[in-house]
Amino acid sequence: MSTDQTHLLTGQERLAELDLDQLRQLVGLVEYDDERDPFPVTGWDAVVWSVGNAAQAALFLQAVYAEALYLLLTLAAFVFAERRQFVGAGVCAGAAMATRTAGIALLPALALLAWRSERRTAALAKLALALPIFALWPLYLWRHVHDALAFTHAQRDWGRHVSAAGPFGGLVDGVHAAARGIRYLAAGHAPVPPTAGASTSATQIALQNIEAFVFLAVFIALAVIAWRRLGAAYGIFSVVSLAIPLTVPTDARPLLSMPRFGLAIFPLFLALAAITGTARRYVTAVAVSALVCGLVVAQWAHYEWVS
């Protein structure tokens, strides 16, 4: 390995450590103040969330994915909003939208928190800073690649299309794809190894469709719990975040990358923490998360499509 590569890796490791330190502070594990920071889940519940989410998402919280930065920005946006610091919330929301299009889900959720503040007009005006900050990204793309919407046009390379039925179209397609996958496996077809670097066999596609649907079902259940236990703002963010990828499904794998998308929706794991308050549930949550992480790493090591 060259010296330049070594320096690059060292820099990435430092950034990763910085992200983890900031995440620990944001979820309230360091000097959490109940009166100043009215975050929905605290104490050991937050530990469950941190360990469970980190275990499952460990593979995706690395340099080649935007999940680490996106997760940090969405958490920061909510923390600022809960503290009634809507300038910070707007800045983080705009940056999150530029990081991933799904960041749009922050706007209605944070707008609800701003609406509930004592000075709602000023709060909403400050939150609106998200829009010009996000606009810097398409302006940059227009200037350098002559396509302000290149980030949306790139989805065509993955075979994504906008469903006429909105998120319900992707949901129905996902159910049908999972059912086809179950029928395919039940028919006793012999597994076919995928091509190195891609998962193109019918067996792999069947397994991926089933896996994605299972994750989606779990995420939907956790979104309902998040709405009920954490409040409407967190529920709205969760629901809209799931609706966005459902609105743009692919053909062969309608729920493509759904496990990875869901792992960045932090209220889902706050909801998981809220319902795993006992020692047995805590151990179960961490064990399942670690098992899922192990399976995903094994898939990755064998050049299989993960998410």
C-alpha positions in Angstrom: 0.0 0.0 0.0 1.4 3.4 -0.9 2.0 6.2 1.5 -0.8 8.3 0.0 -3.2 5.4 0.4 -2.1 5.0 4.1 -2.8 8.7 4.7 -6.2 8.4 3.0 -7.2 5.4 5.2 -6.0 7.1 8.3 -8.1 10.2 7.4 -11.2 8.0 6.8 -10.7 6.2 10.1 -10.5 9.6 12.0 -13.7 10.8 10.3 -15.4 7.5 11.2 -14.3 7.9 14.8 -15.6 11.5 14.8 -19.0 10.5 13.4 -19.3 7.8 16.1 -18.4 10.2 18.9 -20.9 12.8 17.6 -23.6 10.1 17.3 -23.1 9.0 20.9 -23.5 12.6 22.0 -26.6 13.2 19.9 -28.5 10.2 21.2 -27.8 11.4 24.7 -25.2 8.9 26.0 -22.8 11.7 27.0 -24.0 14.3 29.5 -27.7 14.1 28.6 -29.8 16.7 30.2 -33.5 15.7 30.4 -34.7 19.3 30.8 -32.6 20.8 28.0 -32.8 17.9 25.6 -36.3 16.5 25.5 -35.3 13.5 23.3 -37.9 10.7 23.3 -35.6 7.8 24.4 -32.8 8.0 27.0 -30.6 5.9 29.2 -30.3 2.2 28.5 -33.0 2.5 25.8 -30.6 4.7 23.8 -27.8 2.1 24.4 -30.1 -0.5 22.8 -30.6 1.7 19.9 -26.9 2.5 19.5 -25.7 -1.1 19.7 -28.5 -2.5 17.6 -28.3 0.1 14.9 -24.5 0.1 14.8 -24.4 -3.7 14.5 -26.8 -3.9 11.6 -25.5 -0.8 9.8 -21.8 -1.3 10.5 -21.2 -2.4 6.9 -22.9 0.7 5.5 -21.3 3.3 7.8 -18.2 3.4 5.7 -16.7 5.7 3.1 -18.4 4.3 0.1 -21.9 5.0 1.4 -23.6 8.2 2.4 -25.5 6.6 5.3 -23.1 7.7 8.1 -23.2 11.4 7.1 -26.9 11.3 6.4 -27.7 9.6 9.8 -25.5 12.2 11.6 -27.3 15.1 9.8 -30.8 13.8 10.5 -30.1 13.2 14.1 -28.5 16.7 14.4 -31.5 18.3 12.7 -33.9 16.8 15.2 -31.8 17.6 18.2 -31.6 21.3 17.1 -35.4 21.3 16.5 -36.1 19.8 19.9 -33.9 22.5 21.5 -35.9 25.1 19.5 -32.7 26.0 17.6 -34.3 26.1 14.1 -31.4 27.8 12.3 -29.3 24.7 13.1 -32.2 22.4 12.2 -32.6 24.1 8.8 -28.9 24.0 8.0 -28.7 20.3 8.9 -31.9 19.5 7.0 -30.6 21.2 3.9 -27.3 19.3 4.1 -29.2 16.0 4.7 -31.3 16.7 1.6 -28.1 17.3 -0.4 -26.6 14.1 0.9 -29.6 11.9 0.1 -32.8 12.9 -1.6 -34.7 11.1 1.1 -33.7 14.0 3.4 -36.9 15.7 2.1 -38.7 13.6 4.7 -37.2 15.9 7.3 -39.2 19.0 6.1 -42.7 18.0 7.2 -41.4 16.5 10.5 -39.4 19.5 11.5 -42.1 21.8 10.2 -44.4 20.2 12.7 -42.0 20.9 15.6 -41.6 24.5 14.4 -45.3 24.9 14.2 -45.7 23.8 17.8 -43.1 26.3 19.1 -44.1 29.5 20.7 -42.8 31.7 17.9 -44.0 29.5 15.0 -43.6 32.1 12.2 -39.9 32.8 13.1 -39.3 29.1 13.6 -40.7 28.2 10.2 -38.7 31.0 8.6 -35.5 29.8 10.2 -36.2 26.2 9.2 -36.7 27.4 5.6 -32.9 27.8 5.4 -32.9 24.2 4.4 -34.2 25.1 0.9 -31.4 27.5 -0.3 -28.8 25.2 1.3 -30.1 22.2 -0.6 -30.3 24.4 -3.8 -26.5 24.7 -3.7 -26.2 21.1 -4.8 -28.3 21.2 -8.0 -26.6 24.6 -8.8 -23.2 22.9 -8.5 -24.3 20.0 -10.7 -25.7 22.5 -13.3 -22.4 24.3 -13.3 -20.2 21.3 -13.6 -22.2 18.6 -15.4 -24.9 20.8 -17.1 -27.6 18.8 -15.4 -29.1 20.3 -12.2 -31.2 17.1 -11.6 -28.3 14.6 -12.2 -28.9 13.1 -8.8 -32.4 12.1 -9.8 -31.5 11.1 -13.4 -28.9 8.7 -12.0 -31.6 6.5 -10.6 -32.4 5.4 -14.1 -29.1 3.4 -14.1 -30.6 1.3 -11.3 -33.8 0.8 -13.3 -35.9 2.9 -11.0 -39.1 4.5 -12.2 -41.8 6.7 -10.6 -44.8 4.6 -9.8 -48.2 6.0 -10.9 -49.7 4.7 -7.6 -47.0 6.4 -5.5 -45.7 4.3 -2.6 -48.6 1.9 -2.9 -47.3 0.8 -6.3 -43.9 -0.1 -4.8 -45.6 -1.8 -1.9 -47.8 -4.0 -4.1 -44.8 -4.8 -6.4 -42.8 -5.7 -3.4 -45.5 -8.1 -2.1 -45.7 -9.8 -5.6 -41.9 -10.1 -5.9 -41.6 -11.6 -2.5 -44.4 -14.1 -3.3 -42.8 -15.0 -6.6 -39.5 -15.6 -4.7 -41.2 -17.9 -2.2 -42.8 -19.9 -5.0 -39.5 -20.1 -6.8 -37.7 -21.5 -3.8 -40.6 -23.8 -2.9 -40.4 -25.3 -6.3 -37.0 -26.7 -5.4 -34.8 -24.9 -7.9 -31.2 -25.6 -7.3 -29.3 -22.5 -6.1 -27.1 -20.9 -8.8 -24.0 -19.1 -7.6 -24.0 -15.4 -8.7 -21.4 -13.9 -10.9 -18.5 -12.3 -9.0 -19.4 -8.7 -8.2 -23.1 -9.1 -9.0 -26.1 -11.1 -7.9 -27.8 -12.0 -11.2 -29.0 -15.5 -10.6 -32.8 -16.2 -10.2 -32.1 -17.7 -6.7 -30.3 -14.6 -5.5 -33.0 -12.3 -6.8 -35.7 -14.4 -5.1 -33.8 -14.3 -1.8 -33.2 -10.5 -2.1 -36.9 -9.9 -2.8 -38.0 -11.9 0.2 -35.4 -10.3 2.5 -36.3 -6.8 1.4 -40.0 -7.4 2.0 -39.3 -8.8 5.5 -37.2 -5.7 6.3 -40.0 -3.5 5.0 -42.6 -5.2 7.1 -40.4 -4.7 10.2 -39.7 -1.1 9.3 -43.5 -0.4 8.9 -44.2 -1.9 12.3 -41.5 0.1 13.9 -42.7 3.3 12.1 -46.2 2.8 13.7 -44.6 2.3 17.1 -42.4 5.4 16.5 -45.5 7.5 15.8 -47.3 6.3 18.9 -44.4 6.2 21.4 -42.2 9.1 20.1 -44.7 11.5 18.6 -46.0 12.6 15.3 -42.9 14.3 14.1 -40.8 11.2 14.4 -43.6 9.1 12.9 -44.0 11.4 9.9 -40.2 11.3 9.3 -40.3 7.5 9.4 -43.3 7.1 7.2 -42.2 9.6 4.5 -38.7 8.1 4.5 -40.2 4.7 3.7 -42.6 6.1 1.2 -39.9 7.7 -0.9 -38.1 4.5 -2.1 -41.5 2.8 -2.4 -42.5 5.5 -4.9 -39.6 4.7 -7.2 -39.4 0.9 -7.4 -37.3 -1.2 -9.8 -38.6 -3.9 -12.1 -37.0 -7.2 -11.0 -36.3 -6.0 -7.4 -39.0 -3.5 -6.4 -37.6 -3.0 -2.9 -34.0 -2.8 -4.0 -31.8 -1.5 -1.1 -34.7 -1.2 1.3 -32.7 -2.7 4.2 -30.0 -0.1 3.8 -32.5 2.8 3.4 -34.3 1.7 6.6 -31.1 1.6 8.6 -30.7 5.4 8.3 -34.2 6.1 9.6 -33.2 6.6 13.3 -36.7 6.8 14.8 -37.3 3.2 13.8 -34.5 2.1 16.1 -35.6 4.5 18.8 -38.9 2.7 18.6 -37.1 -0.6 18.9 -35.3 0.7 21.9 -38.6 1.8 23.4 -40.0 -1.7 23.3 -36.9 -3.5 24.4 -36.7 -2.2 28.0 -36.2 -5.6 29.7 -33.0 -7.5 29.9 -34.3 -10.4 27.7 -35.6 -8.1 25.0 -32.3 -6.1 25.1 -30.2 -9.3 24.6 -32.5 -10.5 21.9 -32.3 -7.2 20.0 -28.5 -7.0 20.2 -28.1 -10.7 19.3 -30.4 -10.5 16.2 -28.6 -7.3 15.1 -25.2 -9.0 15.5 -26.4 -12.0 13.6 -27.8 -9.9 10.7 -24.5 -8.0 10.6 -22.6 -11.3 10.4 -24.7 -12.6 7.5 -24.4 -9.3 5.6 -20.6 -9.3 6.0 -20.4 -12.9 4.8 -22.5 -11.9 1.7 -20.2 -9.0 1.1 -17.1 -11.2 1.4 -18.5 -13.5 -1.2 -19.1 -10.7 -3.7 -22.9 -11.0 -3.3 -25.2 -8.0 -3.6 -26.0 -6.8 0.0 -28.3 -3.8 -0.3 
